[in-house]
Amino acid sequence: MTREEISLVIPAHNEERVIGRLLDALLTEGPEGLDIVVVCNGCTDGTAATARSRGPAVRVVELEQPSKHQALRAGDDHARGFPRLYVDADVVLTGADARRVVSALSPDVLAVAPEREIPLSASDWRVRAFYRVWLRLPTVRHGLFGRGVVGVSKEGHSRLTGLPELMADDLAFSLAFRPEERKVVPEATVVVQPPRSWPDLMRRRIRATTSTEQLEHHQRTDGVPAHGSGAASARTSLGDLRALVRAEPRLLPSVVVFAATAVLARRAARRAVRAGNHTTWLRDESSRG
């Protein structure tokens, strides 16, 4: 019996150092049932050549401009069908886990993501402290964002059309669905490389916080729908942090680091939104080493 084909869209901007490890993981069990489209956008390195070197199982599309939003659209234009997975080039997902995660889609579950594995041993103490708190937050544990992989059915995909261009698109993807319509699949795992230093962590957090600010702005001014509980559901409240400390008092030093990082990221994000700067990549290069 032929496996159901899964379309994977992988936007890639100068990802020569990491795209190979993702493609090799996806193809470990062979290409059967996988429709892989790598969209190289604005690449000035060997990303396209590295992707093509994995053989005919990988189709490569090249765009001149560096734009993840446009890369996702181009990937949709070239993908063959559904279910569909959007995968960041810098994560590691096996073909088996790709199949496991989309198997959870159903008429009621429209969007899915795997559990995340974040190896922190090479990160400095402030990064480890931040993630010690972040990974315990309910919105983080149950949301689809911050995993580098989101899968949708055909019906789920219809929710994504018309979403605004954001610096962190997976946040908008997650909030496009009500909690009962999305699912984190514990049987599937994606490896997400963390930043190694606090400045690299700040780049990630400013990017994510700017996306939240953008989405809230679009909801106020353009009426962009959020089928989940709204953009505010991606924010961390003081109540969330107090609850963590009450439950685990030893987390207090980590909560202090987390709160300081969040405050600084929010200030920088608000400056970016006021300036209309929604295009700066703010990419963490340390996780691509």
C-alpha positions in Angstrom: 0.0 0.0 0.0 1.4 3.4 -1.0 1.9 5.9 1.8 0.0 9.1 1.8 2.2 11.9 0.3 3.2 14.7 2.7 4.2 18.0 1.2 7.0 19.8 3.1 7.8 23.4 2.5 11.2 24.5 3.7 12.0 28.2 3.4 15.7 28.8 3.5 17.8 32.0 3.5 21.6 31.3 3.5 21.2 27.9 5.3 24.1 26.1 3.6 25.5 25.0 7.0 22.3 23.4 8.3 19.9 22.5 5.4 21.8 19.2 4.7 21.3 17.8 8.2 17.5 18.5 8.0 17.2 16.9 4.5 19.3 13.9 5.6 17.1 13.3 8.6 13.9 13.6 6.5 15.3 11.1 3.9 16.7 8.6 6.4 13.9 6.1 5.6 13.8 7.0 1.9 11.8 9.6 0.0 8.6 7.6 -0.4 5.6 9.6 0.5 7.5 12.9 0.9 7.1 15.8 -1.4 10.0 18.1 -0.3 10.2 21.7 -1.6 13.1 23.9 -0.5 12.5 27.6 -1.3 15.8 29.4 -1.3 15.1 33.1 -0.9 17.8 35.7 -1.4 20.5 33.1 -0.9 24.1 34.1 -1.5 25.7 30.9 -0.4 25.4 27.2 -1.4 22.0 26.5 0.1 20.4 25.6 -3.3 23.4 23.4 -4.4 23.4 21.6 -1.0 19.6 20.9 -1.3 19.9 19.7 -4.9 22.7 17.4 -3.9 20.2 15.3 -2.0 18.8 14.1 -5.3 15.4 14.3 -7.1 13.4 13.8 -3.9 14.2 17.4 -3.1 12.8 20.1 -5.4 14.4 23.5 -5.2 12.8 26.8 -5.9 14.9 30.0 -6.0 13.7 33.6 -5.2 15.8 36.7 -5.6 14.5 38.5 -2.5 15.1 37.3 1.1 11.5 37.0 2.4 10.2 34.1 4.5 6.7 35.2 3.8 7.2 35.1 0.0 9.1 31.8 0.4 6.1 30.2 2.1 3.8 31.4 -0.6 6.1 30.1 -3.3 6.3 26.8 -1.5 2.6 26.6 -1.4 2.5 27.2 -5.2 4.9 24.3 -5.8 3.7 21.8 -3.2 1.6 19.0 -4.5 -1.0 18.6 -1.8 -2.0 17.8 1.7 -1.2 17.2 4.5 1.4 20.0 4.5 4.3 20.7 6.8 6.1 24.0 7.1 9.6 23.3 8.4 12.4 25.8 9.3 15.7 24.9 7.7 17.6 25.0 11.0 15.7 22.3 12.9 16.1 18.5 12.6 13.0 16.4 11.9 13.1 12.8 10.7 10.9 11.5 8.0 9.3 9.1 10.6 8.4 12.0 12.9 7.0 14.0 9.9 4.7 11.1 9.3 3.8 10.8 13.0 2.9 14.4 13.4 0.6 14.6 10.4 -1.1 11.4 11.4 -2.7 13.4 14.2 -4.6 15.6 11.8 -8.4 14.9 11.6 -11.6 16.7 10.8 -11.4 18.2 14.2 -7.7 18.8 14.5 -6.6 21.2 11.8 -3.0 22.0 12.8 -0.3 20.0 14.5 3.3 20.3 15.7 5.8 17.9 17.3 7.2 18.0 20.7 10.4 20.1 20.9 13.8 19.0 22.1 16.2 21.8 23.0 19.7 20.8 23.8 21.1 23.5 26.1 24.4 22.0 27.2 26.4 24.4 25.0 24.4 27.5 26.0 25.5 30.0 28.7 23.8 30.2 32.1 21.4 33.0 31.2 20.1 31.2 28.1 19.6 28.0 30.2 17.8 30.1 32.9 15.5 31.7 30.3 14.5 28.3 28.8 14.1 26.8 32.3 11.1 29.2 32.7 10.0 29.5 29.1 9.5 25.7 28.6 7.3 25.5 31.7 4.8 28.2 30.5 1.4 26.8 29.5 1.2 28.9 26.3 4.6 27.5 25.3 3.8 23.9 26.1 0.5 23.9 24.2 1.2 26.4 21.4 2.5 25.4 18.0 5.1 28.2 17.9 8.8 27.9 18.7 9.1 24.5 17.2 10.1 25.2 13.7 7.4 22.8 12.4 3.7 23.3 11.8 1.5 20.9 9.9 -1.9 21.6 8.5 -4.7 19.8 6.7 -6.3 21.3 3.6 -9.0 22.9 5.8 -6.4 24.1 8.3 -4.4 25.7 5.4 -7.4 27.8 4.5 -7.0 29.6 7.9 -3.5 30.7 6.9 -4.3 32.5 3.7 -4.5 36.2 4.2 -2.4 36.3 7.4 -0.1 39.3 7.6 3.6 39.1 7.0 5.2 38.7 10.5 8.7 38.3 11.8 7.7 35.1 13.5 5.1 33.4 11.3 4.6 30.4 13.5 3.0 32.5 16.2 0.3 33.6 13.7 -0.1 30.1 12.5 -0.7 28.9 16.1 -3.1 31.6 17.0 -5.1 31.0 13.8 -6.6 27.9 15.5 -8.7 27.4 18.7 -7.0 25.2 21.3 -9.2 22.3 20.5 -8.3 22.6 16.8 -4.5 22.3 17.3 -2.4 19.6 18.9 1.1 19.0 20.0 1.9 15.4 19.1 4.0 13.7 21.8 5.0 10.8 19.6 6.9 13.1 17.3 10.0 15.2 18.1 11.8 18.1 16.5 15.3 19.2 17.6 15.5 23.0 17.9 19.0 24.4 18.4 19.0 27.1 21.1 21.1 30.3 21.1 24.4 29.9 22.8 24.8 33.4 24.2 22.5 36.0 25.8 22.9 38.5 22.9 21.8 35.7 20.5 18.9 34.9 22.8 17.9 38.6 22.7 17.8 38.6 18.9 15.4 35.7 19.0 13.2 37.3 21.7 13.1 40.7 19.9 12.0 39.0 16.8 9.3 37.0 18.5 8.1 40.0 20.5 8.0 42.2 17.5 5.8 39.6 15.8 3.4 39.7 18.7 3.3 43.5 18.6 2.7 43.3 14.8 -0.1 40.8 15.1 -1.9 42.8 17.8 -1.5 45.9 15.7 -3.1 44.1 12.7 -6.0 42.9 14.9 -6.7 46.4 16.1 -6.4 48.2 12.8 -7.2 45.6 10.1 -9.5 43.2 11.9 -7.2 40.3 11.3 -9.0 37.3 12.9 -7.5 35.2 15.6 -9.4 31.9 15.9 -7.4 31.1 19.0 -7.6 33.1 22.2 -5.9 36.1 20.5 -2.4 37.5 20.2 -2.4 38.3 23.9 -2.4 34.6 24.6 1.2 34.5 23.4 2.3 36.9 26.2 3.5 35.9 29.6 1.7 37.5 32.5 3.1 38.3 36.0 0.5 35.8 37.3 2.1 33.1 35.2 5.6 33.8 36.7 4.2 34.0 40.2 2.5 30.7 39.8 5.8 29.1 38.7 7.7 30.5 41.7 5.0 29.3 44.1 5.1 25.8 42.6 8.9 25.7 42.3 10.6 28.3 44.5 14.0 27.3 43.2 13.1 28.9 39.9 13.2 32.4 41.3 16.7 33.3 39.9 15.6 31.9 36.5 12.4 33.9 36.6 14.4 37.1 37.2 16.5 36.4 34.1 13.4 35.6 32.1 11.6 38.7 33.2 14.6 41.0 32.4 15.0 39.4 29.0 11.2 39.9 28.3 11.2 43.5 29.3 14.2 44.4 27.2 12.9 42.5 24.2 9.5 44.3 24.5 11.2 47.7 24.6 13.2 46.9 21.5 10.2 45.4 19.7 8.1 48.5 20.3 10.8 50.7 18.9 10.9 48.4 15.8 7.1 48.6 15.3 7.1 52.4 15.7 9.8 52.7 13.1 8.0 50.3 10.8 11.0 48.0 10.8 9.4 44.6 10.2 12.1 43.2 7.9 15.3 43.0 9.9 16.1 39.3 10.3 17.6 39.4 13.8 18.8 35.9 13.1 20.7 33.9 15.7 23.7 32.6 13.9 25.1 30.7 17.0 22.5 27.9 16.6 23.7 27.3 13.0 27.3 26.5 13.9 
